[in-house]
Amino acid sequence: MADENTGQGQTYTVKAGDTLSKISQQFYGDAGKYEDIFYANRDKIENQDDLQVGQELTIPPASS
């Protein structure tokens, strides 16, 4: 359900009820990798629990 796929990862638009864990599960199949998304978006989110509906997040390529 990515909005855009780029060479640097993907862009995802936050929807109501989303958490970093849910987004991580969706993209990586592992809710525990939410920190990868958090660190890739430090310029947009200060607190991992502070997502805003409509906010665009960068989803980095899955790390090993």
Stockholm file with secondary structure:
# STOCKHOLM 1.0

chainA/1-64         MADENTGQGQTYTVKAGDTLSKISQQFYGDAGKYEDIFYANRDKIENQDDLQVGQELTIPPASS
#=GR chainA/1-64 SS CCSEEETTEEEEECCTTCCHHHHHHHHHSCGGGHHHHHHHTTTTCSSTTCCCTTCEEEECCCCC
#=GC SS_cons        CCSEEETTEEEEECCTTCCHHHHHHHHHSCGGGHHHHHHHTTTTCSSTTCCCTTCEEEECCCCC
//
